[in-house]
Amino acid sequence: MTTMIKPIKRSVALVCFLVIASGLELEAKSSITGDQSADVIFIGDHIITVDSASVEVTAVAVAGQEIIATGSAEEILKLKKSSTRVIELGENALVPGFIDAHGHMTAVAKLTEVIDLAPPPVGHVKSIDDIVALVEASIEQQQLPPGTWVLGFGYDDSLLKERRHPNRNDLDQASLDHPIMLTHASGHLATVNSAALKESSIDKYTKNPPGGVIRRISGTDEPNGVMEETAMGLFPRNILAPIENDKFEILVRQAIQRYVSYGITTIQDGGANMLDIEKLRVAAKHKPYIADVVVFPWSNYFDDNQLASIETESSYTDGLRLGGVKFGLDGSPQGRTAFLSEPYNEGPPGATSDYRAYPIYPAEQFNHKIAQLLERGTPTLVHANGDGAIDMLIDGVAAALKNREISDHRTVIIHAQLMRRDQLEKTKKLGLIPSYFSAHPFFWGDWHRQSFGEERAAFISPAAETARMQIPFTIHNDAPIVPPDMMRLMGIAVNRKTRSGFVLGPDQRLTPMQALHAITLGAAYQYFEEDKKGSITPGKQADLVILERNPLLSNPDTIKDIAIMETFARGQSVFKR
């Protein structure tokens, strides 16, 4: 007997999304009831509720962990008691706490322990010589004994002076005695030296693993040191290797503090391993996290029994909940491993003219597992950058829902960079939610014009088209790929300017309000938390951010520079400039 899947519900967040996307406004309503008193009151002319039913709000009252009232200053000040903190906002703006629609919190934590190889404006690396010098300096400063692994993260071949990946010969200049593994800015490639290859027994006879490529020295079968996708797993050490419990907890709490400094009050750890998830639980039980953390274990290697054992949680315990699972179907556009339906305009070195990259996970396995997950109602994130991978996702979900009513499953297309217009129609029909890596136009927009040609590059992260089609969507930074800077993300989504100043797809620029919605109420909807978070609405959790100024009234080019003045999570101030 086939189980009928419930039809999609029209939640408050979805209705608000449609209102914001269409430019309509609903009437404001009073929200004070009963005998209430406030712990904190915010007063100002720049309160952006992201709640279409409360557009005229000039004051907000918080008691405990909850927003208890919104309205005029005259109304809300009636809730003041002797101990109430009253915050006069002045030119500052008040917005809902930002929600991280996709990122990797434990990776952000762990990467503080490896060499930072990021290019400007995040880091300082501009050449392969810079990389070699940093590795040499790290070995010397730490007095690392021979045989000790040296790890780094964040180099970007698209921005290096040499316009290529460093290879084994380059890294051999840094050391022949220390295995070296440096991970690409995308997280989907790495480069190693000869010592790392030797220790891992990788040579000309080693075959490419399924879903990965060992790049070779031209004209030979000898590895050149560059590893794509699953080939990175051939090494015993990597940037996400386990860390002892005490250090892990310290690094995680430091990472959470960094997130809240960007105004983020709900943090994602997408694709975490089960060992780290257990460590997160232990740490949270020891001391609750100051912001909410939602985890999604990496599930590519789960068998049916392991997948069935995942029990999602609807509420947070000590600031932590398991939100669902995550799969990965392909690589990255900046690494030129995103799986396309049509060839790259310019592929990686040695690529043939018909190069489309490749999936990292078999379609038949994904189809089997997504059907199980949809049947059980397990929220699922699916990494799909290229349109070929997006086709795999759409086909898998469509097959699972065949002859059934579409459920309110909210399966998320993570990144969805090269989404096509026809795929958006299918996305809407199937109830999928694109979560766009909307930082790409700035960080890699110029590179994408070379990789994909002007037409495809201009449609990277087509958020405006998605809004016009009234499809719920979110935007994200994918930290640590780029820092979890939400104002910069918002600014890029609104302007879509590349590093060179070129506007990449001007028709895909969001309005400031649409961008703000995508990182607040839109993201809450993605998490099935729209009734609890995402807007400044009485009854919702008091996750709030004070901004230096109103982003809706600012020059769009300056949105990225708006400072976070104070962050409140569950009614408590957790960051103050």
C-alpha positions as CSV (number, residue, x, y, z in Angstrom):
1,M,0.0,0.0,0.0
2,T,1.4,3.4,-1.0
3,T,1.5,6.0,1.7
4,M,-0.1,9.3,0.7
5,I,2.1,12.3,1.2
6,K,0.5,15.4,2.6
7,P,0.0,18.3,0.2
8,I,2.2,21.3,0.7
9,K,1.0,23.8,3.3
10,R,1.0,27.5,2.9
11,S,2.9,28.6,5.9
12,V,3.2,32.2,7.2
13,A,6.7,32.4,5.8
14,L,5.6,31.4,2.3
15,V,2.8,33.9,2.3
16,C,5.2,36.6,3.5
17,F,7.7,35.6,0.8
18,L,5.0,35.9,-1.9
19,V,4.0,39.3,-0.5
20,I,7.6,40.6,-0.4
21,A,8.4,39.2,-3.8
22,S,5.3,40.9,-5.3
23,G,5.9,44.3,-3.5
24,L,2.5,44.2,-1.6
25,E,2.0,45.1,2.0
26,L,-0.5,43.9,4.5
27,E,-2.1,46.1,7.3
28,A,-0.2,46.5,10.5
29,K,-1.8,45.1,13.7
30,S,-1.3,45.8,17.4
31,S,0.2,43.0,19.4
32,I,0.1,43.9,23.1
33,T,-2.0,41.5,25.2
34,G,-2.5,40.8,28.9
35,D,-0.3,41.8,31.8
36,Q,3.1,41.9,30.3
37,S,6.5,43.5,31.1
38,A,9.6,43.7,29.1
39,D,13.3,42.9,29.8
40,V,14.4,44.9,26.7
41,I,12.7,47.5,24.6
42,F,14.0,48.7,21.2
43,I,12.7,52.1,20.0
44,G,13.5,53.5,16.6
45,D,12.4,54.5,13.1
46,H,14.4,51.8,11.3
47,I,12.9,48.6,12.6
48,I,12.6,46.1,9.7
49,T,10.3,43.3,10.9
50,V,10.3,41.2,7.7
51,D,6.7,40.6,8.8
52,S,4.3,42.0,6.2
53,A,1.6,42.3,8.9
54,S,3.7,44.6,11.0
55,V,5.2,47.1,8.7
56,E,4.7,50.2,10.9
57,V,6.5,49.0,13.9
58,T,8.6,51.6,15.8
59,A,9.2,49.7,19.0
60,V,9.8,46.1,20.1
61,A,9.5,44.5,23.5
62,V,11.4,41.3,24.5
63,A,10.8,39.2,27.7
64,G,13.0,36.2,28.4
65,Q,13.7,34.5,25.1
66,E,10.6,35.8,23.3
67,I,9.4,38.9,21.4
68,I,6.3,39.8,23.3
69,A,5.0,42.9,21.5
70,T,5.6,45.2,18.6
71,G,4.0,48.5,17.9
72,S,4.5,52.2,18.5
73,A,6.9,53.6,21.2
74,E,3.9,54.9,23.2
75,E,2.4,51.4,23.3
76,I,5.5,49.4,24.0
77,L,6.8,51.7,26.7
78,K,3.8,50.7,28.8
79,L,5.6,47.4,29.2
80,K,8.7,49.1,30.8
81,K,9.7,48.1,34.4
82,S,12.5,49.5,36.5
83,S,15.0,46.9,35.3
84,T,14.0,47.1,31.6
85,R,16.9,48.0,29.2
86,V,15.6,50.6,26.7
87,I,17.7,50.8,23.5
88,E,17.1,54.0,21.5
89,L,18.2,53.0,18.1
90,G,18.6,56.4,16.5
91,E,20.0,55.9,13.0
92,N,20.7,52.2,13.8
93,A,18.4,49.6,12.3
94,L,16.8,46.6,14.0
95,V,16.4,43.4,11.9
96,P,15.7,39.7,12.7
97,G,18.7,37.6,13.5
98,F,20.4,36.2,10.4
99,I,20.0,32.5,9.7
100,D,22.8,30.6,8.0
101,A,21.1,28.7,5.2
102,H,24.2,26.7,4.5
103,G,27.6,26.4,5.9
104,H,30.0,24.2,7.8
105,M,30.5,25.4,11.3
106,T,32.8,22.7,12.6
107,A,35.0,23.2,9.5
108,V,35.2,26.9,10.4
109,A,36.3,25.9,13.9
110,K,38.9,23.4,12.7
111,L,40.4,25.6,10.1
112,T,41.8,28.0,12.6
113,E,44.4,25.3,13.2
114,V,45.7,25.2,9.6
115,I,47.6,27.6,7.4
116,D,45.4,30.3,5.9
117,L,46.0,30.5,2.2
118,A,43.1,32.8,1.2
119,P,43.6,35.5,-1.4
120,P,42.5,39.1,-0.9
121,P,40.2,40.5,0.4
122,V,39.9,37.6,2.9
123,G,43.7,36.8,3.1
124,H,47.0,37.8,1.5
125,V,48.1,35.0,-0.9
126,K,48.7,36.2,-4.4
127,S,51.1,33.6,-5.8
128,I,52.5,30.1,-5.5
129,D,55.7,31.6,-4.1
130,D,53.5,33.1,-1.3
131,I,52.1,29.6,-0.6
132,V,55.5,28.0,-0.5
133,A,56.8,30.7,1.9
134,L,53.8,30.3,4.2
135,V,54.3,26.5,4.4
136,E,58.0,26.9,5.0
137,A,57.4,29.5,7.8
138,S,54.8,27.3,9.5
139,I,57.1,24.3,9.6
140,E,59.9,26.4,11.0
141,Q,57.8,28.4,13.5
142,Q,56.3,25.2,14.9
143,Q,59.5,23.2,14.7
144,L,57.6,20.3,13.2
145,P,59.5,17.1,13.2
146,P,60.0,15.2,9.8
147,G,57.0,13.1,9.0
148,T,54.5,15.6,10.6
149,W,51.6,16.5,8.3
150,V,51.3,20.1,7.3
151,L,47.8,21.3,6.3
152,G,46.5,24.4,4.7
153,F,43.2,25.8,3.3
154,G,42.0,28.4,0.9
155,Y,44.4,28.8,-2.1
156,D,42.5,29.8,-5.3
157,D,44.1,29.0,-8.6
158,S,41.8,31.5,-10.3
159,L,43.4,34.4,-8.4
160,L,47.0,33.2,-8.2
161,K,49.5,35.1,-10.4
162,E,50.3,31.8,-12.1
163,R,46.6,31.0,-12.8
164,R,47.1,27.3,-11.9
165,H,47.1,25.0,-8.9
166,P,50.4,24.5,-7.0
167,N,51.7,21.0,-7.8
168,R,53.9,18.4,-6.0
169,N,57.1,20.1,-7.4
170,D,56.0,23.4,-6.0
171,L,55.3,22.0,-2.6
172,D,58.5,19.9,-2.6
173,Q,60.3,23.3,-2.4
174,A,58.7,23.8,1.0
175,S,59.6,20.4,2.3
176,L,60.6,16.9,1.2
177,D,60.4,15.6,4.7
178,H,56.9,16.7,5.7
179,P,53.7,15.4,4.0
180,I,51.9,18.5,2.8
181,M,48.2,18.8,1.9
182,L,46.7,22.1,0.9
183,T,42.9,22.3,0.2
184,H,41.5,24.5,-2.6
185,A,39.2,27.4,-1.7
186,S,36.2,25.4,-3.0
187,G,36.9,22.5,-0.7
188,H,36.6,20.2,-3.7
189,L,40.3,19.9,-4.7
190,A,43.6,19.6,-2.9
191,T,47.3,19.6,-3.8
192,V,50.0,17.5,-2.1
193,N,53.7,17.1,-2.2
194,S,55.8,14.0,-3.0
195,A,56.1,13.0,0.7
196,A,52.3,12.9,1.0
197,L,52.0,10.8,-2.1
198,K,54.6,8.4,-0.9
199,E,53.1,8.1,2.6
200,S,49.7,7.3,1.1
201,S,51.2,4.9,-1.5
202,I,49.8,6.9,-4.4
203,D,51.7,6.5,-7.6
204,K,51.3,6.0,-11.4
205,Y,49.6,2.7,-10.8
206,T,46.9,4.2,-8.5
207,K,43.5,4.3,-10.3
208,N,41.1,7.2,-10.0
209,P,38.5,6.4,-7.2
210,P,34.8,6.6,-8.1
211,G,33.7,10.2,-8.2
212,G,37.3,11.6,-8.2
213,V,40.3,12.3,-10.3
214,I,44.1,12.1,-9.6
215,R,45.6,14.6,-12.0
216,R,48.7,13.4,-13.8
217,I,51.9,15.0,-15.1
218,S,51.3,15.7,-18.8
219,G,52.2,12.7,-21.0
220,T,52.6,10.4,-18.0
221,D,50.6,8.5,-15.4
222,E,52.5,10.0,-12.6
223,P,50.4,12.1,-10.1
224,N,51.1,15.8,-10.3
225,G,49.8,16.3,-6.7
226,V,46.4,17.8,-7.5
227,M,43.5,15.7,-6.3
228,E,39.8,16.2,-7.3
229,E,36.8,15.4,-5.2
230,T,36.8,11.8,-3.7
231,A,40.6,11.5,-4.6
232,M,41.2,13.7,-1.5
233,G,39.9,10.8,0.6
234,L,43.0,8.7,-0.4
235,F,45.0,10.5,2.3
236,P,45.0,9.7,6.0
237,R,45.1,13.3,7.1
238,N,43.0,16.2,6.0
239,I,41.7,19.6,7.2
240,L,38.7,18.0,8.9
241,A,40.6,15.3,10.8
242,P,39.3,14.6,14.3
243,I,40.5,16.9,17.1
244,E,40.6,15.9,20.8
245,N,37.4,16.8,22.7
246,D,38.7,19.7,24.9
247,K,40.3,21.5,22.0
248,F,37.3,20.8,19.8
249,E,34.9,22.4,22.3
250,I,37.1,25.5,22.6
251,L,37.4,25.9,18.8
252,V,33.6,25.4,18.3
253,R,32.7,28.1,20.9
254,Q,35.2,30.4,19.2
255,A,33.6,29.7,15.9
256,I,30.1,30.4,17.3
257,Q,31.3,33.7,18.7
258,R,32.6,34.6,15.2
259,Y,29.2,33.7,13.7
260,V,27.2,35.9,16.1
261,S,29.7,38.8,15.4
262,Y,28.2,38.7,11.9
263,G,24.6,38.8,13.2
264,I,24.0,35.1,12.8
265,T,21.7,33.5,15.4
266,T,21.1,30.2,13.7
267,I,24.2,28.4,12.4
268,Q,24.3,25.4,10.1
269,D,26.8,22.6,10.2
270,G,26.0,21.0,6.9
271,G,27.8,17.7,6.1
272,A,29.3,17.1,9.5
273,N,30.5,13.7,10.4
274,M,28.8,11.7,13.1
275,L,31.8,11.8,15.5
276,D,31.8,15.6,15.4
277,I,28.0,15.7,15.9
278,E,28.4,13.6,19.1
279,K,31.2,15.9,20.3
280,L,28.9,18.9,19.6
281,R,26.2,17.2,21.8
282,V,28.6,16.6,24.6
283,A,29.9,20.2,24.5
284,A,26.3,21.6,24.4
285,K,25.3,19.5,27.4
286,H,28.4,20.8,29.3
287,K,27.4,24.4,28.5
288,P,24.5,25.4,26.1
289,Y,25.6,27.2,23.0
290,I,24.9,31.0,22.9
291,A,23.2,30.6,19.4
292,D,21.3,27.8,17.8
293,V,23.2,25.2,15.8
294,V,21.5,22.8,13.4
295,V,23.5,19.8,12.0
296,F,23.1,17.7,8.9
297,P,25.3,14.7,8.7
298,W,27.1,13.9,5.5
299,S,25.2,10.8,4.2
300,N,26.8,9.8,0.9
301,Y,28.4,6.8,2.6
302,F,25.4,5.8,4.8
303,D,23.8,2.5,4.1
304,D,20.0,2.0,4.3
305,N,20.1,1.1,8.0
306,Q,22.4,4.1,8.9
307,L,20.1,6.4,7.0
308,A,17.0,5.0,8.7
309,S,18.6,5.5,12.1
310,I,18.8,9.3,11.7
311,E,16.2,10.8,14.0
312,T,15.6,14.5,13.2
313,E,14.7,16.9,16.0
314,S,12.2,19.6,15.8
315,S,13.5,21.5,18.8
316,Y,16.9,22.5,20.2
317,T,18.5,21.0,23.2
318,D,21.1,23.2,24.8
319,G,21.2,25.1,21.5
320,L,21.7,22.1,19.2
321,R,19.4,20.0,17.0
322,L,19.8,17.4,14.2
323,G,17.9,18.9,11.3
324,G,18.1,16.2,8.6
325,V,20.8,14.8,6.3
326,K,23.0,16.0,3.5
327,F,24.1,14.5,0.2
328,G,26.7,15.7,-2.4
329,L,26.2,15.1,-6.1
330,D,29.0,17.0,-7.8
331,G,31.9,19.4,-7.3
332,S,32.3,23.2,-7.6
333,P,32.1,25.7,-10.4
334,Q,35.2,27.6,-9.1
335,G,37.1,24.3,-9.1
336,R,35.6,23.4,-12.5
337,T,34.3,20.2,-11.2
338,A,30.6,21.1,-11.2
339,F,28.7,18.6,-13.3
340,L,27.2,20.2,-16.4
341,S,24.7,19.2,-19.1
342,E,26.7,21.0,-21.7
343,P,30.5,21.4,-21.9
344,Y,32.6,24.0,-20.1
345,N,33.7,26.9,-22.3
346,E,37.1,26.5,-20.5
347,G,37.8,23.5,-18.4
348,P,40.8,22.4,-16.3
349,P,44.2,21.8,-17.8
350,G,44.2,19.0,-20.3
351,A,40.4,18.9,-20.5
352,T,38.8,17.9,-23.9
353,S,36.4,20.2,-25.7
354,D,33.5,18.0,-24.5
355,Y,34.4,18.2,-20.8
356,R,31.4,18.5,-18.5
357,A,33.0,17.2,-15.2
358,Y,31.2,14.3,-13.5
359,P,28.9,13.3,-10.7
360,I,30.5,12.3,-7.4
361,Y,27.6,10.0,-6.4
362,P,25.7,7.5,-8.6
363,A,22.3,8.5,-9.6
364,E,20.7,5.1,-8.9
365,Q,22.0,5.2,-5.3
366,F,20.7,8.8,-4.8
367,N,17.3,7.9,-6.3
368,H,17.0,5.0,-3.9
369,K,17.9,7.0,-0.8
370,I,16.0,10.2,-1.6
371,A,12.8,8.1,-2.0
372,Q,13.4,6.7,1.5
373,L,14.0,10.1,3.0
374,L,10.9,11.7,1.4
375,E,8.8,8.8,2.6
376,R,10.0,9.2,6.2
377,G,9.8,13.0,6.0
378,T,13.5,13.5,6.7
379,P,14.6,17.0,5.6
380,T,17.4,16.7,3.1
381,L,20.1,19.0,1.7
382,V,21.5,18.1,-1.6
383,H,24.7,19.7,-2.9
384,A,24.2,20.3,-6.6
385,N,26.2,23.1,-8.3
386,G,26.1,22.2,-12.0
387,D,22.8,21.8,-14.0
388,G,23.7,18.2,-14.7
389,A,23.7,17.5,-10.9
390,I,20.5,19.6,-10.5
391,D,18.9,17.3,-13.2
392,M,20.0,14.3,-11.1
393,L,18.3,15.8,-8.0
394,I,15.1,16.8,-9.9
395,D,14.8,13.4,-11.5
396,G,15.3,11.6,-8.2
397,V,12.7,13.7,-6.4
398,A,10.3,13.4,-9.3
399,A,10.6,9.6,-9.4
400,A,10.0,9.4,-5.6
401,L,6.9,11.6,-5.8
402,K,5.4,10.0,-8.9
403,N,1.7,9.4,-8.6
404,R,1.7,11.1,-5.2
405,E,0.7,14.6,-4.1
406,I,3.6,16.8,-3.6
407,S,4.7,16.9,0.1
408,D,5.8,19.8,2.1
409,H,9.3,18.3,2.1
410,R,11.4,21.4,1.4
411,T,14.3,19.4,0.0
412,V,17.0,22.0,-0.5
413,I,19.2,22.4,-3.6
414,I,22.5,23.5,-2.0
415,H,24.3,26.1,-4.1
416,A,22.2,25.6,-7.3
417,Q,24.8,27.7,-9.1
418,L,24.1,26.8,-12.7
419,M,20.3,26.4,-12.4
420,R,18.5,26.6,-15.8
421,R,15.2,28.4,-16.4
422,D,13.4,25.1,-17.2
423,Q,14.8,23.6,-14.0
424,L,13.2,26.4,-12.0
425,E,9.8,25.4,-13.3
426,K,10.4,21.8,-12.2
427,T,11.8,23.1,-8.9
428,K,8.5,25.0,-8.2
429,K,6.4,22.0,-9.2
430,L,8.3,19.6,-6.9
431,G,8.4,21.9,-3.9
432,L,12.2,22.2,-3.9
433,I,14.0,25.1,-2.3
434,P,17.1,26.6,-4.0
435,S,19.7,27.9,-1.6
436,Y,22.0,30.0,-3.7
437,F,25.7,30.5,-3.0
438,S,25.1,34.2,-3.9
439,A,28.6,35.3,-2.9
440,H,29.9,33.8,-6.2
441,P,29.4,36.8,-8.5
442,F,32.0,38.8,-6.5
443,F,34.4,36.1,-5.6
444,W,34.5,34.1,-8.9
445,G,32.3,36.0,-11.3
446,D,35.1,36.9,-13.6
447,W,36.4,33.3,-13.6
448,H,32.9,32.0,-14.4
449,R,32.7,34.1,-17.5
450,Q,35.7,32.2,-18.8
451,S,34.5,28.8,-17.5
452,F,30.9,29.0,-18.8
453,G,30.6,31.8,-21.3
454,E,28.7,35.0,-20.8
455,E,25.1,33.7,-21.0
456,R,25.5,30.9,-18.4
457,A,27.7,33.0,-16.2
458,A,25.1,35.8,-16.1
459,F,22.5,33.3,-14.8
460,I,24.7,32.1,-11.9
461,S,22.6,32.1,-8.7
462,P,19.4,33.3,-10.5
463,A,17.8,34.6,-7.3
464,A,15.7,37.4,-8.9
465,E,14.2,35.0,-11.5
466,T,13.4,32.7,-8.6
467,A,11.6,35.5,-6.8
468,R,9.7,36.5,-9.9
469,M,8.5,32.9,-10.2
470,Q,7.4,33.0,-6.5
471,I,9.6,30.1,-5.5
472,P,10.9,30.2,-1.9
473,F,14.7,30.5,-1.9
474,T,17.6,31.4,0.4
475,I,21.2,32.6,0.0
476,H,24.3,31.6,1.8
477,N,28.1,32.0,2.2
478,D,29.0,28.3,2.5
479,A,31.6,29.2,5.3
480,P,34.5,28.5,5.4
481,I,34.6,28.7,1.6
482,V,34.0,32.4,2.2
483,P,33.6,34.0,5.7
484,P,30.1,34.0,7.1
485,D,29.8,37.8,6.5
486,M,26.0,38.3,6.0
487,M,26.2,42.0,5.1
488,R,28.7,41.3,2.4
489,L,26.5,38.4,1.1
490,M,23.5,40.7,1.1
491,G,25.5,43.4,-0.8
492,I,26.8,40.9,-3.4
493,A,23.2,39.6,-4.0
494,V,22.0,43.1,-4.5
495,N,24.8,44.4,-6.7
496,R,26.3,41.2,-8.4
497,K,29.6,43.1,-9.1
498,T,32.6,41.0,-9.9
499,R,36.1,41.7,-8.6
500,S,36.7,43.7,-11.8
501,G,33.5,45.7,-11.3
502,F,31.5,43.9,-14.0
503,V,27.8,43.5,-13.2
504,L,27.2,39.8,-13.7
505,G,23.6,39.3,-14.8
506,P,22.0,42.6,-13.9
507,D,18.6,41.1,-14.2
508,Q,19.4,38.7,-11.4
509,R,20.0,41.4,-8.8
510,L,17.8,41.2,-5.7
511,T,16.3,44.2,-4.0
512,P,17.7,44.8,-0.5
513,M,14.4,43.6,1.0
514,Q,14.5,40.4,-1.0
515,A,18.1,39.8,0.1
516,L,17.2,40.4,3.7
517,H,14.2,38.1,3.5
518,A,16.4,35.4,2.1
519,I,18.7,35.4,5.2
520,T,15.9,35.7,7.7
521,L,12.3,34.5,7.2
522,G,13.1,32.7,3.9
523,A,15.9,30.8,5.7
524,A,13.5,30.1,8.7
525,Y,11.1,28.6,6.2
526,Q,13.8,26.3,4.7
527,Y,14.4,25.0,8.3
528,F,10.6,24.5,9.0
529,E,11.1,27.2,11.7
530,E,9.1,30.0,10.2
531,D,6.7,30.0,13.1
532,K,9.6,30.5,15.6
533,K,12.2,32.6,13.8
534,G,12.9,34.9,10.9
535,S,10.8,38.0,11.6
536,I,10.2,40.5,14.4
537,T,6.8,39.1,15.3
538,P,5.3,38.6,18.8
539,G,5.6,35.0,20.0
540,K,8.8,34.4,18.0
541,Q,12.2,33.8,19.5
542,A,14.0,37.0,20.3
543,D,16.8,36.7,17.7
544,L,17.6,40.3,16.7
545,V,20.4,42.3,15.2
546,I,21.2,46.0,15.5
547,L,22.8,47.3,12.3
548,E,24.8,50.5,11.9
549,R,22.2,51.8,9.5
550,N,19.2,50.8,7.5
551,P,20.2,48.6,4.5
552,L,17.0,49.4,2.7
553,L,17.8,53.1,2.6
554,S,21.5,52.8,2.0
555,N,23.5,53.1,-1.3
556,P,23.5,49.5,-2.6
557,D,27.3,49.6,-3.0
558,T,27.7,50.3,0.7
559,I,25.5,47.5,2.1
560,K,28.5,45.3,2.5
561,D,30.1,47.8,4.8
562,I,27.2,48.1,7.3
563,A,28.5,47.1,10.7
564,I,26.9,44.7,13.1
565,M,26.4,46.8,16.3
566,E,24.8,44.1,18.6
567,T,23.4,40.6,18.3
568,F,20.7,39.2,20.5
569,A,20.1,35.4,20.5
570,R,17.2,34.1,22.5
571,G,16.8,37.5,24.1
572,Q,20.4,37.7,25.3
573,S,23.1,40.0,24.0
574,V,25.8,37.7,22.6
575,F,27.9,40.3,20.7
576,K,28.3,44.0,21.0
577,R,30.7,46.2,19.0
